[in-house]
Amino acid sequence: MKEIRFIDSAYPYAHDIKEFSWFGRIDEDLKLWFDLHLKTDDYYSKEEDIEEEDEDEDDEGEYTSDVQWKSKIVWDNYHCCTMSSSYWSDEQGILLNAGGDKFDFSRVENHIFKLDTLPLGDDVDYDDLAFSIYLLGHDTCANHTIQFAKTTQDQFRINWIGNVALTYGGFTDFDHSFEAVIEDVFFEGFRYPQEWTQEQALENFSKVLADLEQWELIDLNPKSFKREYKLMRRV
């Protein structure tokens, strides 16, 4: 199961997630990150299974966040949702290590990450938030709670809830919420800057990642002359 619900929206039932990635990266400042990326099916893809509902004529002329959230016409204009820390930026994501203790991947199981908790400060730049979202236009998401639960030796279930402000429509309050469940997920490994050699990558990973002996560099293009690697955990 890979699905997301937008609570009390025009399409409140579960939307299938047709793209999902969970990977990591180390940046040039030796900060270690998790990235999540998802894209849904079209909002109206299950409409044939749902009883048609007319737009509320009493809402004509109103322009509020709640009216936009509950309007199928508005949702249909934007087709599907993308929520990601990697699609639009290289500077978002879940920060795992910033110079403190080394990150221990084995502690991910049942760990709860809380990101961009509400209320946000007045000086917060939305571009600095952990994730960006395209929902009813380029909106804003925050107040994330993300939990990773191990289901097999190398698969996880991710439970993810958060809030949305319809900032594309001019609304700044995080009045709306979503909840996602993504099962049978594999961690796709840690990427590193392409200009690093393998030796440099291993040396830098050793500074921020615990149990490095449990990891190995994997060639992403074994049949190509182009050499590109990522760090994968041994199963």
N, C-alpha and C positions, 0 to 999 in steps of 0.2 A: 504494500500500500504506500503510495506517495500522493498525498492530497493536502489541500489547504482550504480552509473555510474563512470567509469574510463575514463576521458575525453581524446579523440583522441587516445585511445589505440587500440590494435588489436580487442578488443571486446568493442566498445564504447556504445553499447545500455545498457539498464538497466538490472542489475543482481538482481534476487530475493534474499532477505535476509531470509534464512531459520531458523536462530537462532538469537534472539535478547533479551538482558536483560538490564534493567536499575535498579540498586539498589544502596544502599549507605552503608557506614560503618563508625564506629568510631574506631580509633586505640588506642593503649595503651598510646600514647602521647596526647590523647584527640583532635586529628585532625579529622575533619569530611570530608568525601569524597563522591562524586558520582563515580560510576563505570558504564561503558558502554561496552558491549560485543556483537559483531556481527560475523556471519559466513554466507557466501554467498552459493548459489547453485554453481554447477560446471560452470566454465566460458563458456563452450561450450554447455550448456544445451539447449540453444535456437538456436543452430546452424542450425537446420533443417529449421528454419524460416528465416534464413539470407542467402543472396546470397554468394556463395563461392568466396573467393578472394585468388588468388595465392600470395605466398610470392614474393617480389620484387627481381628478380634475380640480380639486380644491387647492392643489399645490401650484396651479398655474400662476406664473408671475413671481412666485417665491424663489429666492436664491439663498439657500442656507446649506451648510455642510450636510445636514441630515437629509434634506431633499435630494441633493446630488447623490448621496450614498444609497438612497433607496430608489433611484430612477434607473430603470432598465435601459432607457434611451441613452443615458449618459454612459453607462457601462458598455453598451454595445459599440459606442463610438471608439472605445480604446481596446476592445477585442480580448486582450489577455494581459497577464501580470508578469513582470520580471522583477525579482528582488535579488540583489546581488551585492557582494563586497568587491567583486573583481571586474564586472562588465563595463563599468564606467570609470573606474579609478584603480590605481595601484597603491593607494594610500588608505584603504579602508580595511575592515576585517576585525577578527577577534585577536587582540594582542595577547600572546602567551608568555612572552618573556621580554623584559626591557632592562636587562642589566642586573636582575635579582637572581634568585635561585634558578637552576637549570630546569627546563620544562620536562616533566616525566609523562610520556604519552600514556603509560599504564593507568594514570590517575584520571584519564578522560572519562572512564566508565562511571556513569551516574553523577558526574560533575555537572553543576549548574552554572552556566555563564549568565551574568546579568549585565546588560550593556545599555548605555544611554538611558539610564533610568529617569523617569519623570519626577518632578518638573525639571526641564532643561534650564540651564543658566541663560540669562539674557544675552551673554556674549558668545553663546555657542554658534559656530558656523555649521550649517547643515551639511556642508561638503565634508566636514570632519567626522560625521557620524559613522557608525560601524557599517551600515548598509544603506544603499539607495534603492528606491522603488519606483517602478513605472506601473501605476494602477489605473487611476483616472487622469492620466497625464503624469508628468514627473512630480510625484508627491513626495512625502517625507515619512520615514518610519523610525520608531524609537521604542524605548522601554521593552527591550528584548529579553526574554528568558529562554535559554537554549540548553537542553539537556541531552547528553549522549548516553545511550544505554546499550551495552554489548549484548548481542543476541546469539552470535556464534563466535567461533575463534577469530574471525576477521570481518564480521558484519555488525552493524550498529542500527539502532533505531534512534532517530532524532525527533524530539518533541520541541516545538518552537512556537512561542506566542509573542505577540507584540502589539503595538498601537500605530495608527496611521493618522496623519494630518493631511487633508486634501489641499496642500499648499499650491498646487497648480491652479486650483480654483480660487485661491486667495484666502484660504482658511488656515489658521495657524494652530488651532487647538487639536490635540491628539484624541479626538472623540471616538474614533473607530478602532476596532480590534480584529486581529486574525489569529488563527491557530492552525498549525501544520503538523502533520505526522508523516515522517519519511522513513520507511523501513527498507531493510536489505541494502544498506549503504556501506560501501567500502571507502576507506580513506585512501586517497589517490597519491599520497606522498608529498614531500616537501620539495618545492622548486627553489632554485637559487640563481643569482645573477649570471648571465651567460658568459660574462668576461672572466669569471673565476675558473681556475683550473680545478680538476677533481681534488687535488691535494689541498688547495685553498678552501674549497667547499667543506671538506671533511674537518679541516682545522677549525673553521668558523662554526660549523655545526657543533663541534665538541665543546664550544664555549657556552652554548645556550641550551643544548639538548642532552638530557640524561640518558644513560645506557646506550651510547652510540654504537656499541658492539652489536646491538640488536637491529641495526640498520645497515643498508647497503645501497650503493649507487647503482641505478638501473638505467641502461641505455634506452632512450625513448624511440630511437630510430635505428635499430640494429641492422637494417638492410640498406641504410643510407650512408653516404660518405659524411653527412653532417652528424657530428657528435653532440648530443644533448642528453643530459642526465637529470634524474631527480632522485631524492633520497627516499627509499621505501623501507618499511619495517618488515623484517623477516617473520613469516608466519610459522 
